[in-house]
Amino acid sequence: MKYNPDKHHRRSIRLPGYDYTQAGMYFITLCIWQRECLLGEVLGAGSQRLSNINDDINEPAPTYIELSRYGQVVQYN
């Protein structure tokens, strides 16, 4: 498909006048092909691995993310 500027246009979400070369925190979005869970596993109330962490029935179990090796690479800074 050829580039058509009338169809294929994107607006910039950058803040006008902001110097993006300065030090600071930036967020990025990673898109994984077919939404595969490659970066880790969310462990929560129904997880067997967390069943002994919280025995109080009235309080929900905490939620954790166990990163895979790929997730650790993404998290590394």
C-alpha positions in Angstrom: 0.0 0.0 0.0 1.4 3.4 -1.0 1.6 6.2 1.5 -1.4 8.5 1.1 -1.0 11.7 3.3 -4.8 12.1 3.3 -5.3 8.7 4.8 -2.1 8.1 6.7 -1.6 11.0 9.0 -0.7 11.0 12.6 -0.9 13.8 15.1 2.1 14.3 17.4 1.4 13.8 21.1 4.6 15.7 22.0 4.3 18.7 24.2 4.9 21.8 22.2 8.0 23.6 23.2 9.3 20.8 25.5 13.0 19.9 25.1 12.9 16.1 24.9 16.7 15.9 25.0 16.8 16.8 28.7 17.0 14.2 31.4 13.7 13.0 32.7 11.3 10.0 32.9 9.6 8.9 29.8 6.9 6.3 29.2 6.9 3.9 26.3 4.4 1.5 25.0 5.4 -1.9 23.8 3.1 -3.8 21.4 3.6 -7.6 21.4 2.6 -9.5 18.4 -0.9 -11.1 18.9 -0.9 -9.8 22.5 1.2 -12.7 23.6 2.1 -12.6 27.3 5.9 -12.6 26.8 6.9 -10.1 29.5 5.6 -11.9 32.6 2.7 -13.3 34.5 0.2 -11.5 36.8 -0.2 -13.4 40.1 -3.2 -12.5 42.1 -6.0 -13.8 44.4 -6.5 -17.0 42.4 -2.9 -17.9 42.1 -1.6 -21.1 43.7 1.8 -19.5 44.3 0.2 -16.8 46.4 -2.2 -18.9 48.3 -0.2 -18.9 51.6 0.6 -15.2 51.5 -2.7 -14.0 52.7 -4.9 -16.3 54.8 -7.4 -13.6 55.9 -10.6 -14.3 53.9 -11.9 -10.7 54.3 -8.8 -9.1 52.7 -8.1 -9.7 49.0 -4.7 -11.2 48.2 -2.1 -8.8 46.8 -1.4 -8.8 43.1 2.2 -9.3 41.8 3.9 -9.4 38.5 6.5 -12.1 38.0 8.7 -10.9 35.1 10.0 -13.3 32.5 13.6 -12.9 31.2 12.1 -10.7 28.5 10.3 -8.6 31.0 13.5 -8.2 33.1 15.3 -6.9 30.0 12.5 -4.4 29.4 12.5 -3.3 33.1 16.3 -2.9 33.2 17.3 0.8 33.1 
